[in-house]
Amino acid sequence: MIFTAFTGCENEVVESAPDPLELFYSAIESDYPAEVMEFLTSFGTNPDLGFRTPGSTAGFAAAEYLYTEMQEIGLSNVIMDAITADSWEFIKASLAYTDDDGGVYEMTLASYAAHFECEDEEIALIYAGRGTEEDYEGLDAEGKLVLIDIDQADDWHISWPAYQAKLFGARALVAVSVGGYAQYDDETLGIINNNVPLDAPAFTITVKDADMLKRFIEYSEEGEIIVSLTAESIVETDSTAYAVIGEIPGDEGTEEVICMIAHYDGYFQGFEDNAAGVGTALGIAKALVDSGYAPDKTIKFILHPAYEWGLYNPWFGWGAENAFALINIDGGVTCNQADGIEIHAAWEIADFVNSIGFDVEGGSFARFETIPLTEGFPYALNGIPVLRSGFSGIDELIEEVYHTNRDTLHYLYNEETVLFAQKLYGTYVIELDRLPVKPLDYIAFFEDLADSVDLKASTNAEALIDAVYDAAGAAKDLRAKIDYGDWSKESAREFNSGLFKISKSIYDKLISLTWENEILFYHERYQRNVSMIRQAIDRLESGDGLSAVSEFLSKVDLNKCACYFDKETYSYFAERAPGGSTDLYDIISSILIKIEEYQAHSYLEEAQALEIELISQQKLLRDAISRMTKDVISITKALDQL
């Protein structure tokens, strides 16, 4: 690039500074990220299945490898930072069955995180449907393996039936995915994160092997068969795992940091989730270094070891208050089935994400969009503007290979998407680095908050709406300051500190997270409960107990669990649910008993009990709205004063 300048009496041709983005683009490559992805998938505690789990030998070996890679590509201040996390070493798990003719059938299992060790243990195996309380009627599970069917998308995760099996005295649970996830073929093994005590072990088995075992059980005289179980799954609490961190230093004296993170732990080979994310992040780091990019802010690359399991609170050893923004590369970077880019973004940074993303050329994608933040919520809760990589059009892919033995480079790698992912997310890094202040816009947040309030649900809802509209106006004024302000480094740093406090306050005071990881505005939980209970009462008064439970009461907090599992199981999880759970167990049980016994009498007692609970939920809703109104007013003042 050249331009003509007039110096004295003659024209002088002067070369302008090359565009850092173009230099970065020219340094992007596909071979290096692919090598990292492939090598990372080779680490595993289980020789056949993989598993890069926190605190394990494979996890530590992966950390050492990534530490060396960061140094070799030219990152500075590379460290392996020890963090406290539970460790899990899954080494092996298998079943064997010998039929009456002496035929031996050997089956590979995958383990959920639990502590379990045995070698060729002879043990009875029974089949218990979906593993609900009702499914155990007439069965003796004491000391036995329990085989169940599970759909962890439409029904429930493994946690509930695993704990139920423990209460019935089962030695362990063996689950087969009959829907939802792990649907690639009948030889697919898959697991989803669980949250049960370490003495409630669970394994997963393929559809092919489970169907065979079910036939043997069905044809047995006792309704059970004897199998040989071998398993070695070792869990230690409060162990050590290592985050691997490297950086491209910013200007001398800078405190602000742009973070790019990716987790390197993974189930099975964990290619798309998340060796691909790690390879892409390091590919971006290498291209930035190779292009000679000299950032104003420090660009920090953080590869963390315990996202899938083992660390139950977000880790901010790198300093959340200094984070200008955070880009989470978690899948969504290499896929041969995607039809578009679908980035998960916090409300306040979504407009920036869209404005940049639409202009990045490359990739044969039909569309680009942002959707509400999900997995990055812990970072947003701590005041950090966050976006997470993602694709659209991959629902079928998720059903087939997510957290399974099919999540491999061979099945999923696509060179074009890897190149584009580096270009797209590297562009965000450079564009963020160019900005003096965080590109935040809270208008959409307050608009969505206003839309979420049902004016008919609470007598004080209108006051919240008024406060939210005022906040949206203040957010609009703030956006103008951000866009058109004249910033020195000192004034920008002070302003960004104020934005950090506002973001943290917004998420801390106005947002909540459900047991299912659903992000809600704080009042929505109680507003939903009021609506569901009110409609359930109407159904009961019309004599329809079944729909009262299935369509409405099951959607009140964690009460779906109450519909299928015993009270001790429900209570265990309800006590641990964020914000607790409205306890409708006895009411639901009473309704279900009447349905089962075909009793024609009314549900008057249950409706009356729900009326009492409705009054309680209405008060909780009023209190929540009252508190939120005060918080919104306080946040509005902070927006005005910034």
C-alpha positions as CSV (number, residue, x, y, z in Angstrom):
1,M,0.0,0.0,0.0
2,I,1.4,3.4,-1.0
3,F,0.3,7.0,-1.0
4,T,1.8,10.2,-2.4
5,A,3.0,12.9,0.0
6,F,4.2,16.5,-0.8
7,T,7.5,17.3,0.9
8,G,9.1,20.5,-0.2
9,C,9.2,20.9,-4.0
10,E,9.0,17.3,-5.0
11,N,6.7,14.4,-4.7
12,E,7.9,11.6,-2.4
13,V,6.5,8.1,-2.4
14,V,6.0,6.9,1.1
15,E,4.9,3.4,2.2
16,S,2.1,3.4,4.7
17,A,2.0,0.9,7.6
18,P,0.6,-2.4,6.5
19,D,-2.9,-3.3,7.8
20,P,-2.4,-5.6,10.8
21,L,-5.5,-7.5,9.8
22,E,-4.2,-8.3,6.3
23,L,-0.8,-9.3,7.8
24,F,-2.6,-11.6,10.2
25,Y,-4.8,-13.1,7.5
26,S,-1.7,-13.9,5.4
27,A,-0.1,-15.7,8.3
28,I,-3.1,-18.0,9.0
29,E,-2.5,-21.7,8.1
30,S,-4.4,-24.9,8.4
31,D,-1.6,-27.4,8.9
32,Y,-0.5,-26.2,12.4
33,P,-4.0,-26.2,14.0
34,A,-4.7,-29.6,12.5
35,E,-1.5,-31.0,14.0
36,V,-2.4,-29.7,17.4
37,M,-5.9,-31.1,17.2
38,E,-4.7,-34.5,16.1
39,F,-1.9,-34.7,18.7
40,L,-4.2,-33.6,21.6
41,T,-6.7,-36.3,20.8
42,S,-4.0,-38.9,21.3
43,F,-3.9,-38.3,25.1
44,G,-6.2,-40.5,27.0
45,T,-6.4,-42.5,30.2
46,N,-8.3,-45.3,28.5
47,P,-6.3,-47.0,25.7
48,D,-9.4,-47.7,23.6
49,L,-11.7,-44.7,24.3
50,G,-9.4,-41.8,25.3
51,F,-10.6,-39.4,28.0
52,R,-8.4,-36.3,28.8
53,T,-9.8,-35.7,32.3
54,P,-8.6,-33.2,34.9
55,G,-5.8,-34.2,37.2
56,S,-5.2,-37.5,35.3
57,T,-2.0,-38.7,33.7
58,A,-3.5,-37.8,30.3
59,G,-4.5,-34.4,31.5
60,F,-1.0,-33.7,32.8
61,A,0.7,-35.0,29.6
62,A,-1.7,-32.8,27.5
63,A,-0.8,-29.8,29.7
64,E,2.9,-30.3,29.2
65,Y,2.5,-30.7,25.5
66,L,0.5,-27.4,25.3
67,Y,3.1,-25.7,27.4
68,T,5.8,-26.6,25.0
69,E,3.7,-25.6,22.0
70,M,3.0,-22.2,23.4
71,Q,6.7,-21.6,23.9
72,E,7.6,-22.9,20.4
73,I,5.1,-20.6,18.6
74,G,6.6,-17.6,20.4
75,L,4.1,-16.7,23.2
76,S,5.6,-15.0,26.2
77,N,5.4,-15.6,29.9
78,V,4.2,-19.2,29.4
79,I,3.2,-21.0,32.6
80,M,1.5,-24.1,33.9
81,D,-0.7,-22.7,36.6
82,A,-1.8,-25.2,39.2
83,I,-5.5,-25.1,40.2
84,T,-7.5,-27.2,42.7
85,A,-9.9,-29.5,41.0
86,D,-11.3,-33.0,41.4
87,S,-9.3,-35.5,39.4
88,W,-10.6,-38.5,37.4
89,E,-8.6,-41.3,35.9
90,F,-10.9,-43.6,33.8
91,I,-8.8,-46.5,32.8
92,K,-11.1,-49.3,31.7
93,A,-14.7,-50.7,32.0
94,S,-16.1,-53.8,30.4
95,L,-18.8,-56.5,30.7
96,A,-18.7,-60.1,29.7
97,Y,-21.6,-62.6,29.5
98,T,-21.4,-66.3,28.9
99,D,-24.5,-67.9,27.5
100,D,-25.8,-71.5,28.2
101,D,-23.9,-72.8,25.2
102,G,-20.6,-71.4,26.4
103,G,-20.6,-68.5,24.0
104,V,-18.8,-65.5,25.5
105,Y,-19.9,-61.9,24.7
106,E,-17.6,-59.1,25.6
107,M,-18.8,-55.5,25.8
108,T,-16.9,-52.2,26.2
109,L,-18.4,-49.7,28.6
110,A,-17.7,-46.0,29.2
111,S,-17.8,-44.6,32.7
112,Y,-19.3,-41.5,34.2
113,A,-17.2,-39.7,36.8
114,A,-17.3,-41.9,39.9
115,H,-15.0,-44.0,42.0
116,F,-15.3,-47.7,41.1
117,E,-12.8,-50.5,41.0
118,C,-13.4,-54.2,40.3
119,E,-11.8,-57.0,38.3
120,D,-13.9,-59.8,36.8
121,E,-16.6,-59.4,39.4
122,E,-19.5,-61.9,39.0
123,I,-22.6,-59.8,39.4
124,A,-26.3,-60.0,38.6
125,L,-27.7,-57.7,36.0
126,I,-31.4,-56.6,35.9
127,Y,-33.3,-54.4,33.5
128,A,-35.3,-51.5,35.0
129,G,-36.9,-49.6,32.1
130,R,-36.1,-45.9,32.4
131,G,-34.8,-46.2,36.0
132,T,-37.7,-44.4,37.6
133,E,-39.2,-45.3,41.0
134,E,-42.0,-47.0,39.3
135,D,-39.7,-49.1,37.2
136,Y,-38.2,-50.7,40.3
137,E,-41.5,-52.2,41.4
138,G,-41.1,-55.9,41.8
139,L,-37.4,-55.8,41.3
140,D,-34.6,-56.5,43.8
141,A,-31.7,-54.2,42.8
142,E,-29.6,-54.8,46.0
143,G,-25.9,-55.3,45.0
144,K,-26.8,-55.7,41.3
145,L,-26.1,-53.9,38.1
146,V,-29.1,-52.1,36.8
147,L,-29.5,-51.6,33.0
148,I,-31.8,-48.7,32.0
149,D,-32.8,-46.8,28.9
150,I,-32.2,-43.1,28.8
151,D,-32.8,-40.0,26.7
152,Q,-30.8,-37.2,28.1
153,A,-32.2,-34.6,25.8
154,D,-36.0,-35.0,26.2
155,D,-36.2,-36.8,29.6
156,W,-33.4,-36.2,32.1
157,H,-29.7,-36.5,32.6
158,I,-28.0,-39.5,34.2
159,S,-28.0,-37.9,37.6
160,W,-31.5,-38.7,38.7
161,P,-31.7,-42.4,37.8
162,A,-28.1,-42.9,39.0
163,Y,-29.0,-41.6,42.5
164,Q,-32.3,-43.5,42.4
165,A,-30.3,-46.7,41.7
166,K,-28.0,-46.0,44.6
167,L,-31.0,-45.7,47.0
168,F,-32.3,-49.1,45.8
169,G,-28.9,-50.5,46.7
170,A,-27.6,-51.1,43.2
171,R,-23.9,-51.8,42.7
172,A,-23.9,-49.5,39.7
173,L,-26.1,-48.2,36.8
174,V,-25.6,-49.1,33.2
175,A,-27.4,-46.8,30.8
176,V,-28.1,-47.0,27.1
177,S,-28.9,-43.9,25.1
178,V,-32.1,-44.7,23.2
179,G,-32.7,-41.1,22.2
180,G,-31.4,-37.6,22.5
181,Y,-27.6,-38.0,22.4
182,A,-25.2,-40.7,21.1
183,Q,-27.5,-41.5,18.1
184,Y,-24.9,-42.0,15.4
185,D,-25.3,-45.7,15.2
186,D,-26.0,-48.7,17.5
187,E,-22.3,-49.0,18.4
188,T,-22.0,-45.4,19.8
189,L,-21.0,-44.8,23.4
190,G,-21.8,-41.4,24.9
191,I,-22.0,-39.7,28.2
192,I,-23.3,-36.3,29.5
193,N,-22.0,-34.5,32.5
194,N,-23.4,-35.9,35.8
195,N,-23.7,-34.5,39.2
196,V,-24.1,-37.3,41.7
197,P,-22.2,-38.6,44.7
198,L,-19.0,-40.5,43.9
199,D,-20.6,-43.7,45.3
200,A,-23.4,-43.6,42.7
201,P,-21.4,-45.0,39.8
202,A,-22.9,-45.1,36.3
203,F,-21.7,-46.6,33.0
204,T,-22.9,-46.3,29.4
205,I,-23.3,-49.2,26.9
206,T,-24.0,-49.3,23.2
207,V,-27.5,-50.0,21.9
208,K,-26.3,-53.1,20.2
209,D,-24.9,-54.6,23.4
210,A,-27.8,-53.4,25.5
211,D,-30.3,-55.0,23.2
212,M,-28.5,-58.3,23.4
213,L,-28.4,-58.1,27.2
214,K,-32.1,-57.3,27.4
215,R,-32.9,-60.4,25.3
216,F,-30.8,-62.6,27.6
217,I,-32.6,-61.1,30.7
218,E,-36.0,-61.5,29.1
219,Y,-35.4,-65.2,28.3
220,S,-33.9,-65.9,31.8
221,E,-36.1,-67.7,34.4
222,E,-35.1,-65.3,37.2
223,G,-35.4,-62.1,35.2
224,E,-31.7,-61.5,35.6
225,I,-28.4,-62.8,34.3
226,I,-24.9,-63.1,35.7
227,V,-22.2,-61.0,34.1
228,S,-18.6,-60.3,34.7
229,L,-17.7,-56.7,35.4
230,T,-14.3,-55.1,35.2
231,A,-13.8,-51.4,35.9
232,E,-11.2,-49.0,37.0
233,S,-12.4,-45.4,37.5
234,I,-10.5,-43.4,40.2
235,V,-11.7,-40.1,41.5
236,E,-9.8,-37.9,44.0
237,T,-11.3,-34.7,45.4
238,D,-9.3,-31.5,45.8
239,S,-6.5,-32.7,43.5
240,T,-4.4,-30.6,41.1
241,A,-4.9,-29.8,37.4
242,Y,-3.0,-27.2,35.3
243,A,-4.2,-24.3,33.3
244,V,-1.7,-23.5,30.5
245,I,-1.3,-19.8,29.9
246,G,0.7,-17.7,27.4
247,E,0.5,-14.2,26.1
248,I,1.4,-11.6,23.6
249,P,2.4,-8.6,25.8
250,G,0.7,-5.3,25.2
251,D,2.1,-1.8,25.7
252,E,4.4,-1.3,28.7
253,G,2.3,-0.5,31.7
254,T,-1.0,-1.8,30.2
255,E,-3.3,-3.7,32.6
256,E,-6.1,-4.6,30.2
257,V,-6.3,-8.1,28.8
258,I,-8.1,-9.6,25.9
259,C,-8.6,-13.3,26.8
260,M,-9.0,-16.2,24.4
261,I,-9.8,-19.4,26.2
262,A,-10.3,-23.0,25.3
263,H,-10.7,-26.1,27.5
264,Y,-8.4,-29.0,26.7
265,D,-10.1,-31.7,28.7
266,G,-12.5,-33.9,26.8
267,Y,-14.5,-37.1,26.9
268,F,-13.4,-39.9,24.6
269,Q,-11.1,-38.4,22.0
270,G,-12.9,-35.0,22.4
271,F,-12.0,-33.7,18.9
272,E,-14.7,-31.1,18.3
273,D,-15.2,-30.7,22.0
274,N,-12.6,-29.4,22.4
275,A,-9.2,-30.3,20.8
276,A,-10.5,-28.4,17.8
277,G,-11.0,-25.3,19.9
278,V,-7.5,-25.6,21.4
279,G,-5.9,-26.0,17.9
280,T,-7.8,-23.0,16.6
281,A,-6.8,-20.8,19.6
282,L,-3.1,-21.8,19.2
283,G,-3.4,-21.3,15.4
284,I,-4.6,-17.7,16.0
285,A,-1.8,-17.1,18.5
286,K,0.8,-18.4,16.1
287,A,-0.6,-16.3,13.2
288,L,-0.6,-13.2,15.4
289,V,3.0,-13.8,16.4
290,D,4.2,-14.7,12.9
291,S,2.5,-11.6,11.5
292,G,4.4,-9.4,14.0
293,Y,1.3,-8.0,15.6
294,A,2.1,-5.7,18.5
295,P,-1.0,-5.2,20.6
296,D,-1.9,-2.3,22.8
297,K,-3.6,-4.6,25.3
298,T,-2.1,-7.9,26.4
299,I,-3.6,-10.8,24.5
300,K,-3.7,-13.8,26.9
301,F,-4.3,-17.4,25.7
302,I,-5.7,-19.6,28.5
303,L,-6.1,-23.4,28.0
304,H,-8.0,-24.7,31.0
305,P,-8.2,-28.3,32.2
306,A,-11.5,-28.9,33.9
307,Y,-14.5,-27.5,32.0
308,E,-16.4,-30.8,31.4
309,W,-16.0,-32.0,35.0
310,G,-14.0,-31.4,38.1
311,L,-14.2,-27.7,38.6
312,Y,-17.5,-26.3,39.9
313,N,-16.8,-22.6,40.0
314,P,-15.2,-20.4,37.3
315,W,-11.5,-19.9,37.7
316,F,-10.2,-16.4,37.4
317,G,-6.6,-16.7,38.3
318,W,-5.8,-14.3,35.4
319,G,-7.8,-11.4,36.9
320,A,-11.4,-10.8,35.8
321,E,-11.3,-7.1,36.6
322,N,-8.7,-6.5,33.9
323,A,-10.5,-8.4,31.1
324,F,-11.4,-6.1,28.3
325,A,-13.3,-9.0,26.7
326,L,-13.2,-12.8,26.5
327,I,-13.5,-15.1,23.5
328,N,-14.3,-18.7,24.4
329,I,-13.3,-21.2,21.6
330,D,-15.4,-24.2,22.6
331,G,-16.3,-26.2,19.5
332,G,-17.9,-24.6,16.5
333,V,-14.7,-24.2,14.6
334,T,-14.5,-27.3,12.4
335,C,-17.5,-29.1,11.0
336,N,-18.5,-30.4,7.6
337,Q,-22.2,-30.1,8.3
338,A,-22.7,-26.5,9.5
339,D,-24.8,-24.1,7.5
340,G,-23.9,-20.9,9.3
341,I,-22.0,-19.1,12.1
342,E,-24.0,-18.9,15.4
343,I,-22.0,-17.1,18.1
344,H,-23.2,-17.2,21.7
345,A,-22.8,-13.6,22.9
346,A,-23.6,-11.6,26.0
347,W,-26.3,-9.0,25.4
348,E,-24.0,-6.1,25.8
349,I,-21.4,-7.2,23.2
350,A,-23.7,-8.8,20.7
351,D,-24.0,-5.7,18.5
352,F,-20.2,-5.5,18.2
353,V,-20.0,-9.2,17.4
354,N,-22.5,-8.8,14.6
355,S,-21.0,-5.6,13.2
356,I,-17.6,-7.3,12.8
357,G,-18.7,-10.8,11.9
358,F,-20.8,-9.8,8.9
359,D,-17.8,-8.1,7.3
360,V,-15.3,-11.0,7.6
361,E,-15.0,-12.7,4.2
362,G,-14.5,-16.4,3.7
363,G,-16.3,-19.6,4.5
364,S,-19.3,-20.9,2.6
365,F,-21.8,-20.0,5.3
366,A,-25.4,-18.9,4.5
367,R,-25.9,-16.8,7.6
368,F,-24.3,-15.2,10.6
369,E,-26.2,-14.6,13.8
370,T,-25.7,-14.2,17.6
371,I,-27.9,-16.1,20.1
372,P,-28.2,-15.5,23.9
373,L,-25.2,-16.5,26.0
374,T,-25.3,-20.0,27.6
375,E,-22.1,-21.6,28.6
376,G,-20.1,-18.4,29.1
377,F,-22.5,-17.2,31.8
378,P,-20.0,-17.6,34.7
379,Y,-17.7,-15.1,32.9
380,A,-20.5,-12.6,32.2
381,L,-21.5,-13.0,35.8
382,N,-18.1,-11.7,36.8
383,G,-18.4,-8.6,34.6
384,I,-16.6,-9.8,31.5
385,P,-18.0,-9.2,28.0
386,V,-17.9,-12.7,26.5
387,L,-18.6,-14.5,23.2
388,R,-18.4,-18.1,22.4
389,S,-17.7,-19.8,19.1
390,G,-20.5,-21.8,17.4
391,F,-22.2,-23.1,14.3
392,S,-25.8,-23.4,13.2
393,G,-27.4,-26.3,11.4
394,I,-25.6,-29.0,13.6
395,D,-28.5,-30.2,15.7
396,E,-28.3,-33.6,14.1
397,L,-24.6,-33.7,14.5
398,I,-24.9,-33.0,18.3
399,E,-27.4,-35.8,18.6
400,E,-25.0,-38.2,16.9
401,V,-21.5,-37.4,18.2
402,Y,-21.6,-35.0,21.1
403,H,-19.6,-36.5,24.0
404,T,-19.2,-39.8,22.2
405,N,-16.6,-42.1,20.7
406,R,-17.5,-40.7,17.3
407,D,-16.2,-37.2,18.2
408,T,-13.0,-37.8,16.1
409,L,-10.9,-35.8,13.6
410,H,-11.7,-38.3,10.9
411,Y,-15.5,-37.7,11.2
412,L,-15.6,-33.9,11.8
413,Y,-12.5,-32.1,10.5
414,N,-13.0,-29.6,7.7
415,E,-10.1,-27.4,6.5
416,E,-12.2,-24.6,5.2
417,T,-14.0,-24.0,8.5
418,V,-10.7,-24.1,10.5
419,L,-9.2,-21.4,8.3
420,F,-12.3,-19.3,8.6
421,A,-12.6,-19.8,12.3
422,Q,-9.0,-18.5,12.8
423,K,-9.8,-15.5,10.6
424,L,-13.1,-14.7,12.3
425,Y,-12.0,-15.0,15.9
426,G,-8.6,-13.5,15.3
427,T,-10.4,-10.5,13.7
428,Y,-12.3,-10.0,16.9
429,V,-9.1,-10.0,18.9
430,I,-7.5,-7.3,16.7
431,E,-10.7,-5.2,16.5
432,L,-11.1,-5.3,20.2
433,D,-7.5,-4.4,20.7
434,R,-8.0,-1.3,18.5
435,L,-10.7,0.1,20.8
436,P,-10.0,2.4,23.7
437,V,-13.2,1.5,25.5
438,K,-15.3,-1.7,25.6
439,P,-17.8,-1.8,22.8
440,L,-20.8,-2.4,25.1
441,D,-24.4,-1.7,24.5
442,Y,-26.9,-2.5,27.2
443,I,-30.0,-1.4,25.3
444,A,-30.9,-4.9,24.1
445,F,-30.6,-6.3,27.6
446,F,-33.1,-3.8,29.0
447,E,-35.4,-4.3,26.1
448,D,-35.4,-8.0,26.6
449,L,-35.9,-7.5,30.4
450,A,-39.0,-5.3,29.7
451,D,-40.4,-7.9,27.3
452,S,-40.0,-10.6,29.9
453,V,-42.3,-8.9,32.5
454,D,-45.9,-9.9,32.5
455,L,-47.8,-6.9,33.7
456,K,-50.8,-9.1,34.8
457,A,-48.6,-11.4,36.9
458,S,-47.8,-8.9,39.7
459,T,-49.3,-5.7,41.0
460,N,-45.9,-4.0,41.1
461,A,-44.8,-5.1,37.6
462,E,-45.5,-1.7,36.1
463,A,-43.0,0.0,38.4
464,L,-40.3,-2.3,37.1
465,I,-41.2,-1.6,33.5
466,D,-40.9,2.1,34.1
467,A,-37.5,1.7,35.8
468,V,-36.3,-0.5,32.9
469,Y,-37.3,2.1,30.3
470,D,-35.3,4.7,32.2
471,A,-32.4,2.3,32.2
472,A,-32.7,1.7,28.5
473,G,-32.5,5.5,28.0
474,A,-29.4,5.8,30.1
475,A,-27.9,2.8,28.2
476,K,-28.6,4.7,24.9
477,D,-26.8,7.8,26.2
478,L,-23.9,5.6,27.4
479,R,-23.6,4.0,23.9
480,A,-23.2,7.5,22.5
481,K,-20.4,8.2,24.9
482,I,-18.7,5.0,23.9
483,D,-19.0,5.7,20.2
484,Y,-18.1,9.4,20.1
485,G,-16.0,10.0,23.2
486,D,-12.5,11.4,23.0
487,W,-10.4,9.0,25.1
488,S,-7.0,9.2,26.6
489,K,-5.5,6.0,27.9
490,E,-6.1,7.1,31.5
491,S,-9.7,8.2,30.9
492,A,-10.5,5.0,28.9
493,R,-9.0,2.8,31.6
494,E,-11.2,4.5,34.2
495,F,-14.3,4.3,32.0
496,N,-13.7,0.5,31.4
497,S,-13.4,0.0,35.1
498,G,-16.8,1.5,35.5
499,L,-18.2,-0.7,32.7
500,F,-16.8,-3.7,34.5
501,K,-18.7,-2.8,37.7
502,I,-21.9,-2.1,35.8
503,S,-21.8,-5.4,33.9
504,K,-21.0,-7.4,37.1
505,S,-23.9,-5.7,38.9
506,I,-26.3,-6.3,36.0
507,Y,-25.6,-10.0,35.8
508,D,-25.3,-10.5,39.6
509,K,-28.6,-8.7,40.4
510,L,-30.9,-9.2,37.4
511,I,-30.0,-12.7,36.1
512,S,-30.3,-16.2,37.5
513,L,-29.4,-19.7,36.3
514,T,-31.6,-22.7,36.6
515,W,-30.7,-26.3,37.3
516,E,-30.9,-27.0,33.5
517,N,-28.4,-24.1,32.8
518,E,-31.2,-21.9,31.5
519,I,-30.5,-18.2,31.8
520,L,-33.5,-16.2,33.1
521,F,-34.2,-12.7,34.3
522,Y,-34.4,-13.0,38.1
523,H,-38.2,-12.6,38.3
524,E,-38.9,-15.1,35.5
525,R,-38.6,-18.2,37.7
526,Y,-41.4,-17.0,40.0
527,Q,-43.4,-15.6,37.2
528,R,-43.3,-18.9,35.4
529,N,-44.2,-20.8,38.6
530,V,-47.2,-18.6,39.2
531,S,-48.4,-19.2,35.7
532,M,-47.8,-23.0,35.8
533,I,-49.5,-23.4,39.2
534,R,-52.5,-21.3,38.2
535,Q,-53.0,-23.4,35.1
536,A,-52.6,-26.6,37.0
537,I,-55.3,-25.5,39.4
538,D,-57.6,-24.9,36.5
539,R,-57.0,-28.4,35.1
540,L,-57.5,-30.0,38.5
541,E,-60.8,-28.1,38.9
542,S,-61.9,-29.6,35.6
543,G,-60.9,-33.1,36.7
544,D,-57.8,-33.4,34.5
545,G,-55.1,-34.5,36.9
546,L,-52.8,-35.9,34.2
547,S,-52.3,-32.7,32.3
548,A,-52.1,-30.7,35.5
549,V,-49.0,-32.7,36.3
550,S,-47.4,-33.4,32.9
551,E,-48.0,-30.0,31.3
552,F,-47.7,-27.6,34.3
553,L,-46.5,-28.9,37.7
554,S,-43.6,-30.7,36.1
555,K,-42.4,-27.3,34.9
556,V,-42.3,-25.7,38.3
557,D,-38.6,-25.6,39.3
558,L,-37.2,-29.2,39.7
559,N,-40.6,-30.9,40.0
560,K,-40.2,-33.0,36.9
561,C,-38.0,-35.1,39.1
562,A,-40.9,-35.4,41.6
563,C,-43.0,-36.9,38.8
564,Y,-40.8,-39.9,38.3
565,F,-38.4,-40.5,41.2
566,D,-38.8,-41.0,44.9
567,K,-38.9,-38.3,47.5
568,E,-35.3,-38.8,48.7
569,T,-34.0,-38.5,45.1
570,Y,-36.0,-35.4,44.5
571,S,-34.9,-33.8,47.8
572,Y,-31.3,-34.5,47.2
573,F,-31.3,-32.5,43.9
574,A,-33.8,-29.9,45.0
575,E,-31.6,-28.9,47.9
576,R,-28.7,-28.4,45.5
577,A,-30.6,-26.6,42.8
578,P,-29.7,-22.9,42.3
579,G,-32.1,-21.0,44.6
580,G,-33.7,-24.3,45.8
581,S,-36.9,-25.8,44.4
582,T,-40.6,-25.2,45.2
583,D,-41.5,-28.5,46.8
584,L,-44.6,-29.9,45.2
585,Y,-43.6,-33.5,45.7
586,D,-46.5,-34.5,48.0
587,I,-49.1,-32.8,45.9
588,I,-47.9,-34.4,42.7
589,S,-47.7,-37.8,44.4
590,S,-51.3,-37.5,45.6
591,I,-52.5,-36.6,42.1
592,L,-50.6,-39.5,40.5
593,I,-51.9,-42.0,43.0
594,K,-55.5,-41.0,42.2
595,I,-54.8,-41.3,38.5
596,E,-53.2,-44.7,39.0
597,E,-56.1,-45.9,41.1
598,Y,-58.7,-44.6,38.6
599,Q,-60.5,-42.7,41.3
600,A,-63.3,-40.6,40.0
601,H,-63.4,-38.2,42.9
602,S,-62.2,-34.6,42.7
603,Y,-58.8,-33.1,43.2
604,L,-60.2,-30.6,45.6
605,E,-57.5,-31.1,48.3
606,E,-54.6,-30.9,45.8
607,A,-56.1,-27.7,44.3
608,Q,-56.4,-26.1,47.7
609,A,-52.8,-27.0,48.5
610,L,-51.7,-25.4,45.2
611,E,-53.7,-22.3,46.0
612,I,-51.6,-21.9,49.2
613,E,-48.4,-22.4,47.1
614,L,-49.7,-20.0,44.5
615,I,-50.0,-17.2,47.2
616,S,-46.4,-18.0,48.3
617,Q,-45.1,-17.8,44.7
618,Q,-47.0,-14.5,44.1
619,K,-45.3,-13.0,47.1
620,L,-41.9,-14.3,46.0
621,L,-42.6,-12.7,42.6
622,R,-43.6,-9.4,44.1
623,D,-40.5,-9.4,46.3
624,A,-38.3,-10.2,43.3
625,I,-39.8,-7.4,41.2
626,S,-39.5,-5.0,44.1
627,R,-35.9,-5.8,44.6
628,M,-35.2,-5.7,40.8
629,T,-36.8,-2.3,40.5
630,K,-34.5,-0.9,43.2
631,D,-31.5,-2.6,41.5
632,V,-32.4,-1.2,38.1
633,I,-32.8,2.3,39.5
634,S,-29.3,1.9,41.1
635,I,-27.8,0.6,37.8
636,T,-29.4,3.5,35.9
637,K,-27.7,6.0,38.2
638,A,-24.4,4.2,37.6
639,L,-25.0,4.4,33.9
640,D,-25.7,8.1,34.1
641,Q,-22.7,8.8,36.3
642,L,-20.2,7.0,34.1
